[in-house]
């Protein structure tokens, strides 16, 4: 018989053995009755004497097929389950505490594991690098450490590098798709040859782009994302070879990428091939992300050095390339995963540490409950020690009960983790990569199991270590409930309460700092007013639809007029980008008349292109001068509007700037400054408001020798109305756009309040997570203090009775217990403040407008904890003071 058969059939074997022993004794009894003529009782007695002890025989026989240790452990498990069944309140409290603690940690771990720990979903992703550059001499802060690639750079680097197996560049765009249903704006990625080859993920159906697809005048092709394929074509495999209208051009579908495929951290609907003209390339534009796959054995530092040697070739190969020598461009390639994770890594680690601290708090709370339970069993454990139970045996029983609790709590935590994951997905910032893919998988299950066992061993080891050393003499020492608990007996519980207070303080301080940060951010004036009543929506007019630049602007002007006619609309305008919308603004240099730029090159500034009425619609204050007029646009008058910070820096005041002149380069005529507007936080209220130069939407393009008119074709409209955000208003907006051109989609419809809220999403997510954790920590701390004081009251009932009988006042009795709670709290606060002072240094990147050692947080939180301690201890203290002295003395 195999060991498994022996284990699985041991009850059957035991029954067979019992039956066999019974039959043997009965047979002997019958034999003695027949031969010795004894009565049945005497015969059975003689048979048992002759046979020996049946129980001993059974025990020795069992040892052949049983594992004594395993059976003993299983017996401990059954005993633990019986004890929990007899104490449902105790079991419910612990299991609920563990389920919340373990579930919260599992949910956050699932996000951390998906975003930070797992490799990117590409083959050999450790060799993928993101191609960034540094340009400390560019004169614009963003370029000093994160200059993007240009098509001309890609052409030089891809042809001459010796470090990459493949490389490519890509850029997120939007496009209009017509002819399938209602016109819609879709997210596109313009990709060069090499991007898909570098990522190495084959299409689900069809093919990648070929070299022919990348030719400027070659075939017009696209690749669909899996989601767009399902949404618009129902997953039809016959879609390959079909053509659709993209920006009024027929493009053939040549492939569909697999489910879940993303380019780095970007979702998309359609891939469009980048087809650069090699013969007329300029050095810029620097608006493309780069990705490359290192050759085996090549490091990022070696790739940096390799491409550094190619920069002079690039500068000498393209028009105006020599100008960029003063930028001092150098490669700054990084692991691709660093770009994917970005700033969210620090957020997730803070959240993970926070919920981990909550788990530790929960474990401490459970340990305190188990100490109380073990203390009530002290006499039982002493008797067991007196009967021969060793320390290991007692410790094992206590640890077994803890493991049972931990595993049951871990099982229940699955529901909590599922709900927590849903909450994280709902609250997670938009820049959190792969959030939609996060789920409770096998790795999450293993983490739950590990955390359940680890926490059980942690909170179970404290009572196990303390009570495994119970002396047998304690059973006979007369110790019972009439004895006051000594300091030694209570020390463990007191230390745990102090630890709870210290950890609660750390979490409360962190939460208070984020609340203060959020308040500071909300108090920043973004530069525009009344965001609730400003409706934004985006539309684009491709050159294939309206080739003439002036006509494109007239179409936008017509849309503006139709929007102005909607009831309750008070102002309308449009711009290339609106504040906080995440659209990358343009940039360029600007020369001020009267300044010598022979030695110092002009500074780089952000550019925006705005229509008449835009500032009024957005609520951006016109500090001095006037707004653009449509005549300024159509007559190509050389006018410019600047932000207040630029006017003050160059001319001393906003008023002095009016009538002054500036230009983009020596090739351009001087432009007259006609207006100065308030500074606007373009990228976020947590960043300094940048200097912005505002141009008309119809201008003469700089750097081109001949006169070339340029129009802004992808614009965002701002509509001021008290009905902004309502469905009826949005319906009228769509009708107004369709009445001008039915092939123009309306996309990105949001109020500026929604745009503003999304810009604070990272801080609000961290705030909510810390607030939840801090609330749980405060609740656990209060429960811990209440539990210790309440237990102390129950253990000192006789002492209280004696004090009351001897004339102690009720207030003195209350103060005796409240004072104890305050002492624990004071020690915990002292330890917590020191710990928090160190840990909050790691939160610096998440804070705004406050110092990490914020007086309000570091003074206010201890006051809250002291108040909570007084409340938590007063209730059992009041119960103690209400005791009748005689009843208290009789009770024990």
N, C-alpha and C positions, 0 to 999 in steps of 0.2 A: 504494500500500500504506500503510495506517495505521501510526501509531507502535506500536500494540499488536501488529499483525501482524508488524512488523519485529522487535519484542522477542521475541515468542513463537516466531517461526520462524527465529531467527537461526542456530541450529545447522543447520537445513535449507538456509538460504541459503549458509552457509559450506561445506557439503558440495557444493552445486551449483557454487560458485565453484572449489573445488579440482578438481572433475571437469572443469570447463570449461578451467582452466589446463592440466591434464594432457593433455586432448585437443588443445589448441592446440600444446603442445610436441611431442606425438607426431606431429601432422600435419606440423610443420616438420621434424622428424627424418626422416620418410619422404620428404619432398620433397628434402632434401639428399642422402639416400642415393641417390635416383633420378637427380638431375641432376648431382651432384658426384661420384658413385660413391665416397662415403665409407663407412667402416665405421659400424655403429650407434653405437658408443661415440663416435667422432669427430663423427658427425652430431648426436648428442644434445648433445655439448659445444658445438658450434657453434650449435645451436638455442637453448640456454640463454644463450649470450653475446649472441645477436641479440635474444632476448626481454627480457633483464634479470633482476633478482632476483625470483623468484616469491613469496618470502615478503614482500618489500616491497610487491609488487602486492596480495597478499592482505590485508596490514595496511591499506593505503590503501583498499581496497574495503570492508573491514569497517567503517571509520570512517563510511561512508555510512549504515549501518543499526544500528550499535552505539553505546551510551553507555559511553565508556571508564571514567568514574568508577564507574558502577553495576557494570560487569563487574569492575572492580578490587575493589570492596567485596564482591561475591559470591565472588571469589577469596579474599579475606581470611576470609570466613565458612567456606569449604571448608577453608582452611588451619587455622583455629581448631578446627574439628571434628576434623580429622585429628590435631592435637596432643593434644586431649583424649582421643581414642580410644587414643593411644599412652601416655597417663598416666592410667589408670583410677583409681588411688588418689587422685591429686591432684584429678581431676574429681569423684569421689564425695564427697570431703571438702567441697569448695566447694559443690557442689549440695545436699548435705544441710544444710549451714549456712544457705544461702540459703532453702531450702524451709521450714525451721523458722522462720527470722526473718520471711520474707514471709508465710507462712501464719498465724503468730500475729497479725501486724498486720492481715491481712485479716479474720480472725475478729472481732477487737475492733472494727475499723472498721465491720463490718457491724452490730454492736450500736449503736455510737455514731451511725452514720448513721441507723438506724431510730428511735432514741430521741431523739437530740439535734438532728440536722441536718435531718431531713425535717419538713415542716409536718404538722400534725395532719390526719388523714384526713377532714376536713370541708371543704365549699366555703368559700372565702375565710376560712380559719382564722385569718388575722392579725387579723381584727376580733372574734374571740371573746375574752371576758374572764371571769375567775373572780371571783365576787362575795364578797369577804371584807370584814370590818369590824375595826376596832380598838376596844377598850373598856378603856383604861388604868385607869379608875376602878372596874372590876368587882370587884377584889380577888382575882382568880384569875389566875395567870400565863399560862395558856393563852389567855385572852381578851384579853390586852393587845395581841396582834398577830395573832390569828387567830380572831375571833368569827365563827361561822357565821350563816346567815340563819334567820329564822322565817317561818312561813306568813303571819302578819299583815304582816310587812315586805314579803313578795312581793306581797300584795294592794295595798298602798299604792304601792310603787315601780313595779309594772307598769302601774298606772292613771295615774300622774301624771308619770312621768319623760319627759324630752325628748331622751334620749341614745341609747336603744336601739331597734333595730328590733323586737326580741323579747327576752324573758327568761323564766326559769323556775327552779324549785328542785327538787331531787331528794335522795333519801336512800336508802342501802342498807339493806335489811331481809332478813328470812327469812320464809318462809311454808311451810305444810304442804300438799302436794298429795296427794290421796287419790283412789282410784278407777281409776287407770291401771295400777298394778302394786302393789308394796309401798309403803306410805306413805313419802314422802320429804320432806326439807327442801330447798327450793330457794332460790337467791339471787334476791331480787327488788329492783327499784328502783322506789320510789314517786316518780312524776314528776308535776309540775304541768303545766298547760297552758303551752306555750311552750318546754319543754325540747327536744322533738324538732324543733319549728319552728326553734329557734335553731341546732341542730346541722346541720339541713338535709339529712339523709340519708333518702331515702324508703324505705319498707318494700319488702322483696323481693316480698311478696304482701300483699294486704289494704290497710289504711289506718292512718293515725295515729289517736290519740285525738281525738275531737271535743269541742266545748264541752259537749255533753250528757253525755259520759262523765265530766266533771269536776264534775257536780252531786252534792251530798252524797247525795241520794236518787234519783239517776238510775240508768241501766243499769249493771250490773256487768260490766266488760270487762277484757280483758288483751291484751297483745302479747307474743309469744314471741321469744326469741333464735333465731338460725339453728341454733346447736348443740343447744338443747333441742328444737327442732322436728325435727331429724334424729334425735336420740337417742330421743325418746318417741313420735314420730309417723311416723318413717321418711321424712320429707320429703314427706308427703302434701299436695298442694295443696288438697284438699278439707277441710282442717282449719279453714278460715275458716268461722265460724258455729257451730262445735262448742263445747260447754260442758264445763268441767272443774271439779272441786271444789278451791278454793283457800281454806285456812283454813275449811273446812266451808261455804263459800259457792259457789254455782254462778256461774262467770264465763264470758262468751262470748269466744272468741278472735276478734279483729278484724284482726290483722295479724301478720306475721313480719318481723323486721328482717334485713338482708342479712348474709352471712357476714363475720365479723371485726368487726362493728360493736360498739363499746363506748361507754359514756357517760363521757367524759373518760378516766379510767384504771381504770374498773370493768367487769369482766365481769358478766353477769347471766343468769338463765334466763327471767325473766318481768318485764314492765313492768306495774305497777299504777297507775292514775290517782290522783293526790292530789285529794281532794274536800274542801277545808276548809269548815267552817261559818263563814260570814261574820258571823253575828250573835252568836256567843259566843266569839270569838277573844280569847285573852290576848296579851300582848306576846311571851312565849316560847311554845314551846321553840325555843332556838337550835341546832337540830340538822340543818339542811338546807344542802347545797351549792347555790350559786347560779351560774348561767351566763347570759350575755347576749351579744347580737351588737350591736356599735356601729353606729350609723348612719354612712354614708360621710362622712368628714371630721371626725368626732368623735374626740377623743383620750381616753385613760383619765383624765387629769387633769380634763378637762371633765366627764366622767361622774361623777367623785368630787364635783366642786363641785355638780353638778346634784342628786345624791342627798342631799348634805348639807342642802340646803334642804327635803328631804322628811322628814327625821328628826323635826322637831317635829310634823308632820302625823301621822306614825305614832304618836308618843307620846300624842297627844291623841285618837287614834281607838279605842284598845283598852283593855280593862280592865287596870289596874295599869301602863299604859304610862308614866305620869308617874314611876314609881319609877326608871326606867332613865336619867333625866336625870343622876343622879350617876355613871353609868357613863362618861359623856363619849364616847358612841359616834360614830365617824367612819368613812366608807367607806375602804377600802384595796383597791380593785379591782386585779387583776393580769392579765397575759396568761394565757390558759388554759393555754398550753404550760408556763408556770412551775409550775402545779399538777401537771400530768402528770409532769414531770421530777422535781420535788421535790429531795430530797437525793441521788438517784442520779446526778445530773449530775456532782457532784464526784468520786464514786467512779469513774465511767466515764472522766473526763478523767485521773485518776491512773493508772488501768489502761492507758489509751491511751498516756500519756507513758512508762509503764514499758516496755511492749512496744516502743515506738518507740526507747527507749534500748537495748533488746536488739538491735533491728535495726541500730542504729548500731554496736553492739559487733560484731555479726556481719560488718558491712561492713568494719570495721577489721581483723578477723581475716582476712577474704578478701584485703584489700589487702596484709596482711603476707605471705600465701602467694604472691600475685602478684609482690610485690617479690622474694621468694626465687627464684621461677621466672624473672623477668626478669633477675636478677643472674646466674643460670646461663647465660643466653643473651647475656650482655654482649659476648662476643667475636663471636658471630654478628651482633649488631646493629652492632658496629663495622665488620665487613667489609661489611655492607650499606650503611653510611654511606660507606665508602670507594669503593664501586661506584656511588655517586651517589644513593642513597635520601635524600630530604630528611627534615627533622624531622617535618613533617606526615605524611609517608607512614609513618614508623615509629610515630608516636603513634596514627595511625589503625588500624594493625594491632593494636596493644596494646589500644586501646579496643574494637575489634571483637570481640576475644576476650572482653573483659569483658562486652560486651553479649550475646554468645552465652550466657555463663555466667548472666547475670542473667535472660534470657528463659527459659532452660531451668529455672533455679531457680524462677522465677515459675510456670511450668507445673506443676512438681512440687508447688508450695505449695498447689495447689487441694485436694489430699487432706488436707494438714495443716490447712488452714483449715476444711474440713468437720468434721474431728475436733475442732478447737478450738472450733468453734461449738456442737457437741454438748455439749462440756464446759461452756461458758459457760451454755448453757440449763439444764444440770443443777445448776450451782452458783449461778446468778444469784439475787439476793435476790428475795423475793416482790414487793417494791414496785417492781421494775424493769418499767416499762410496755412493752407490746407485745413482750415477749421471745419469746413463742411465734410471732410473725409474722416474726422475723428469719430471713433466708436469704441465701445467696450469689446475688445477682442481678447485673444488668448494671452497676450502680454499683460493686459489689464487684469485678467483673472489671476495670473500668477502673482502680480503685484498685490492684489487683494489678499491672496493666500499668505504671501510673505508677511504683509503688514498685520494680518490677523494673528499669525503665530508669534511674530516678534513682539507685538504689543501685549499679547497674552503672557509671554515669558517675562516682559518688563513689569507689568502690574501684578503678575502672580508671584514673581520672585521676592517681592518685599514682604508679604505675609509669610511666604514659605521659609525664607531665611530667618525671620524673627521667631516663628512658632515651631520650627523644626527642632529648636534647642530647648523645647519645653522639658522641664525636669519631672521625673516621676514623683518626686517628693511634693510637687505642687498639688497633686491630687489629694494628698493627705494633710496639706498645710492649713486647711480651713479657709482658703481664699474663696470667696464667693461674692455675690453682688453687694454685700454689706460693706465691703472694703472699698475705700476710695482708691481710684486708679492712681498709681504712682507716676512720677514724671517719666520714669523709664518706659512704662507701658504706653504713655501717650506721645513720647518723643517722635516716633515715626510718623504718626498722623499730623502732628504739628509741623514737622519739616515739610511734609507734602503740601499742607495748606500754604505755607510760606512760598513754596515753589509755584503753586497755582497763582498766588497774588503777583509774584514777580513776572511770570509769563503773561498773565492778563495785562499787566501794565505795559509790557513791550508791545503787545498787539493794539492796545488802546492808544498808545502814543503814536504808533504807525498810522492808525486810522485817523487820529486827530490831525496829524501832519497832512494827510491826503485831503481831509476836509478843508483845512486851512489853504492848501494849494488850490483846491477847486474854487473856493471863495475868491482867492486872489485872481485866478484866471477869469472868473465871471465879472470881476470888478474892472478888468481891463477894457477900455473903450476900443472896440475893434475898428473904429473909423467910419462905420456906417450905422445909421439909426433905424429903428422900427423894423427889425428883421422879420417879425411875424407877418407883416403886411407886404412883404416883397416876394413875389413869385418869380422864380427863374425857370427858364427852359432853354434848351439848346437845339440849334438846327444848323445844317451845313449845306452849302451850295457848291457842288463839285464843278470844276471847269468843263467837264464833259457835258454837263447839263446847261450851263450858262458860260460860254467861253469868254465873253467880254467882261473886263473887270468893272467898268462903270455900271454895266447892266446888273452885275451881281450885287453891287451896293444898292442899286435902285430897287431890286427885289427885296432886299433887307429893309430898305426904307418903306416900301409898300406894306410889308408885314408890320412894321412899327406903326404905321398909320392905322391899319386895321385893328391892331391891339389897342390903340388909343381910343378907338370908337366903342370899345366894350364898356357897358355901364359900370360905374364906380371905379374906373381906372383913372388915376390922377397923374401918373407920369410913366413913361416908357423909354427905355434906352437899351443898347446892347454893347457888348465889349468882347474882345478876344478871350478874356478870362475875368472872372469875378473873384473877389476875395474868398479864401478858404475852400475853394472848390476842388483843389488838388490838381488843376490844370497847370502845367509848367508855363510860366510866363516867358516872353521873349526877353532878350537882353542885348545891349550894345553900348558903345561908348557915346559920350556927348561932350562936345567942346563948347566952352563959354567964350563969347566975344570979349576980347581984351586980355585973355590969358595966353601966355607963351607956352606952347606944347612941344617946343623943340627938344627940351631936356626931359620933362616929365610927360609921360603919355596920359591921355585922358582916362578918367575913371570909368569903369563899367557900371551900368545901371540897369534895373529892370525896366522893360517897356510894356505898355499896354495900349491897345488901339480901341478907342471908344467913340460911340456915336453921340450926336447932340441929345441931351436929355438923360444920358446915363447917370450922371452924378446926382441929378434930382431924383431919379427913380430909386437909386440905391441909398439915398440919404447921406451921401458923402458931401460934407460941407465945403462950399466954395469960399475960400478964405479971402481971395482978392481976384479982381478981374472978371472975366466972363467965360461962359462955356463955348464949346465949338458950335458953329451953325452949319447947316447943310451947304451953304455957299462956300464955306471953308473947304469942304470935302470936294464938291463937284468942280470948283474952280482951281483945285490943287493949290490953295493959298498956303504959304509956308508959316503955319501956326503951330504952337506947341503949348501944352499945359504941364506944369511940374508939381510935384508934391511939396508940402510946406517945408520939410526938412531940407530939400535941395535948395529952395529959395533962400532959406536962412543961411545955409552954408555958403552959398555963392554970392548973395547980394545983401545979406544982413537982415532982411525982413521980407514978408510976402508982398507988401506994397511996393517995395523997391524993385521986385522982380518984373513987374508989369512993364512991358515995352522993351525989355532986354532981349538979347539975341543969343541963340545957341544953334549948333548943328551937329550932325552925326559924324561927319568927316570933312576933310578938305575938299572932297569932290562935290559936296552939297552946298547949296546956298544957305544963308543964315535964316533960321526960323524965329519968328517973333513969339515971345512968351506972352500969351493973352490971359492966362489964368493960373491961379495957385489953389490947390485943393488940400484938404486935411490929409495927414498921413494915415494909411490904411494897413492893417495887419494882413498882408496878402497870404502868408503861408501858415499862420496860426497865432493865436493871442499869446502863446508862450514864447514866441520869437519876437525880436525887435521889429517894429514896423519898418520895412525897407523903403529906400528912396525909389520912387517910380516916376518915369517920364511917360506922359500920355500923348498919343498921336491920333490924328483923325483916322477913320477906318479906310479912307481912300488916300493913298500917298504915292509919292515918287520913291521907288525902291532905291536905296543907296548902293554904292559900289558898282553900279552898272553905267558904263560910259554914256549910252544912249538913254533917252527919257523913257522909262518903263513904269507904268502905273501898277500898283499892287493894291489888292482889296482883301479884306479879312472875310474869308468864306466860311469859316467855322466859328460861329459866334454864340454867345449866351445872352438871351434877352432878360432884362430885369423889369418887372411890371409891378408898380405900386398900386395896391388895391386893398380895401378892407375885406374883400372876399378871397384873398389869396389862400391857396391850399384847399379850397372846397372843390368838390367834383364838378359842380355846375360851372364854376369859373374855368376849370381846366378844359372842360368840354368846349366852352366858347373860345378859349385860346387855340385849341386845335382847329376849330372851324375857321378862325381868322387866318391861320397859316395855310390851311387847305384852300381857302378862297383865293389866295395869291398864286399858289402852285400846289396842286394835289399830290405831287410826287415828293414833297418835302416832309420828312418826318419830324415829329415833336418828341424830343428825348430829354431825359434828365430833369423832369419837372419836379422841383423842390422849392420850398420856401427858404429864404435865407436863414430862418430860425433852424430849420432842419440841417442846413449846411453848417451853421455855427455849432449845433449840437454834435454833429459828426466829427468836427475838428477837435472836439474835446473828448472823443470816445475813448482814447487811450487812458486819459486821467480818470474818466468816470468809471471805466471798467475796473481799474485798480482800486478806486475808492469803494465801489460796491463790494468787491471781494474782501477788502480789508475791513469794511464795516460789518459784513456778515461774520467774519472771523472774530472781530473784536467783540461783537455782541455775544457770540457763543462763549468766548473766553470770560466775559464779565459774568454771564449766567453760571458758568461752571465754577468761577471763583466764589460767587455768592453761595452756591450750593455747598461748596467745600467748607466755607466758614460756618454756614448754618449747620451742616452735618457734624462738624467737630464740636461746636458749642452745644448742640442738642444732645450729642452723645455724652459730653462732659456732664451735662445736667442730669441725665439718666444715671450715670455712674456715681454722682455725688449727692444723690437724693438724701441719704442718711446725714451727710455732712450739712446739707442745707437745712434739714429739719433741726439739727442740733443748734446751728447758728440762729435760726428763727426762735427756737425755744429759749435761747440765752439772751434774746432781746435785739437781735440784729434787725435793722430796718429793711423794708422791701427794696428801697432805693439802693442800699448798700449791696444787697444780693444781686440786683440787676447790674450794678456797676462792676461787680466782681467778674462777671462773664463778659460784659462788653469790653472791659479793660483787657481781658485776655485776647479777644478778637482784634482789638486795636494794636496790641503788641505784635501779633502775627502779621497783621497788615503793614505795620510800620517797617518791620524787618524785610518783608517781601517787597515793599515799595523801594526801600534803599537798594536792595539787590537789583530790582527791575530797572531803576533809573540808570544805574551804571551800565547794565546790559543794553538798555535801549540807546544810551548815548553812543555806544560802539556800533550797534547794528544799523542805526538810522543813517550812518555814513554811507552805507551801500544804497540808500534810496535817493541820493543827491540828484541823480538824473531824472527822477520822477517829480521832484519838488519845483515849485515856482513861487517866487516872491517871498519866501520865508527861509530862515536859517534852519539847518537840520536840528539844532538844539533850540527849538522854538519855545520861548518862555510860557506861552499860553498852553501848549500841549504838555510841557513837562511840569507845569503847576496845576493845570486844570484836571489832568487825569488822576494824579494822586488824591485830589479833593473828591473826585467821583468815587474812587476806590474806598476811601475812608468812609464816605457816606454810605456806600453799599455795605461795608463791613458793619457799621453801626446798625443798619436796618436788619441785616442777616443775623446778627447776634442778639438784637434786642428781643426778637420774638421768642426764642428759647429762654432768654434771661427773664422775660416777663412771666413765662410759664413757671420758671423756678421760683420767682418771688411770690407767685400766687398759691404756692403749696401750703397746705395746713401742716403745722409743725408736728402735731400728733400723728396725722396720717402718714407723713413722711417717715417718721420713726417706726411706725408699724409696718410700712411697706416692705422693709427688708429685714 
